[in-house]
């Protein structure tokens, strides 16, 4: 059973992880705990010299370990040992996650750590199953497509679910035979550092997983631009995704995958099971206090059921217990920072000034830390940032429509297309929705990621380029070489 913990007594290292050791550097970032706003750590910022050391360590480890060239099942076995160690260290990893991030300890151990171990196992199993191809050519030739790792992958992750994001990046890159230099978010680096330490303890050759700490513009940009980083794998905001593209264009063109932001709609049709829809929508927006890329923030409800849905939503969204991430009784997260909670408040206030009505919440909670009330807004003006921008907070907008066409039209965001929820008991309508709605993931009569890691995730439009998870993520960490042999 997961237990509460005292954040003052958690041990962690605030240093880069290169090869098999911590490398200290001058501290430049002050970190505060989101649950009580208390300062608790400082973090170094890796400069070009540190990044180069990490990249050269990764290159040397690839050469000496034979990671990419020895029997692929050896990668599978080493990664399985790593996943077992992650499970065995679940309480320690979960505490590190809940210390720095917004994930409550009740979820970080049983969900985040468990999912990370599963993802490592999922990708480990692809190492000796996915490969190249022999293709049809004329009889005088043999045509082959070889599948090869890139070399050193540069990965960057966001702060909102740090461990799982590290699993998304490290799992497929390592299974596919690469080494990785990963920069976690400057706000939540500690669980990722320990994950890397566990990789070495599990027998993954030292130097294949390296973690450099620092901010985006200094460390992140230098990592991406490093000439020996062969492939970039990024998860974060659409804004930072644009900066990554600029860096790649200005330094050296290289392949990249970008998993970016969203503004996901949830359409509730008249035939829907309203109780189920309300429970799924409440969970979909309140998990991590709306700080998930797939937060289902735009509810679009048929006029015939809108009143009943709103009543149920208000009840469901009032049932969450806000509390410190280290308190095992809390299941509602704080917001990551003072800056972000001020931004949420400004967006809600602007919506109210523009004519919207607060059906629930809509204010900062009167308690320590950065907690914002579960919020429902109706009557929001179409050009309000509450409807157009990713809020990354526990804020739902509800728009009322008459019929399918209006619902589909409204669901279509000009820039984002990450995920969407559809609630209906009409099979034909579900099928039409699945085809009409523009998003990389559609959930029908449910909302949120399952533990089916085979389903790839990624955005339409500016929500991203390429996929994480699934076989697609493994393939994205390998490159294809065409070979034609004259017989
Ligand atoms: P962010 O974009 O501010 O930062 C993400 C990471 O990028 C951090 O490590 C940051 O240091 C780094 N970074 C920032 N600017 C950079 C630059 N110019 N060059 C290189 N690196 C840079 O995002 P965040 O606030 O940490 O996370 C929240 C965002 O992540 C949301 O937009 C959310 O939707 C998105 N996200 C997307 C997915 C997905 O699968 N699509 C998953 C989780 C989070």
Boltz pocket constraint, residues with backbone or C-beta under 6 A from the ligand:
constraints:
  - pocket:
      binder: B
      contacts: [[A, 156], [A, 157], [A, 158], [A, 159], [A, 160], [A, 183], [A, 184], [A, 185], [A, 186], [A, 214], [A, 215], [A, 216], [A, 217], [A, 219], [A, 220], [A, 221], [A, 224], [A, 235], [A, 236], [A, 237], [A, 238], [A, 239], [A, 240], [A, 241], [A, 243], [A, 244], [A, 259], [A, 260], [A, 261], [A, 262], [A, 292], [A, 293], [A, 294], [A, 390], [A, 392], [A, 418], [A, 457], [A, 458], [A, 459], [A, 463], [A, 464]]
      max_distance: 6.0
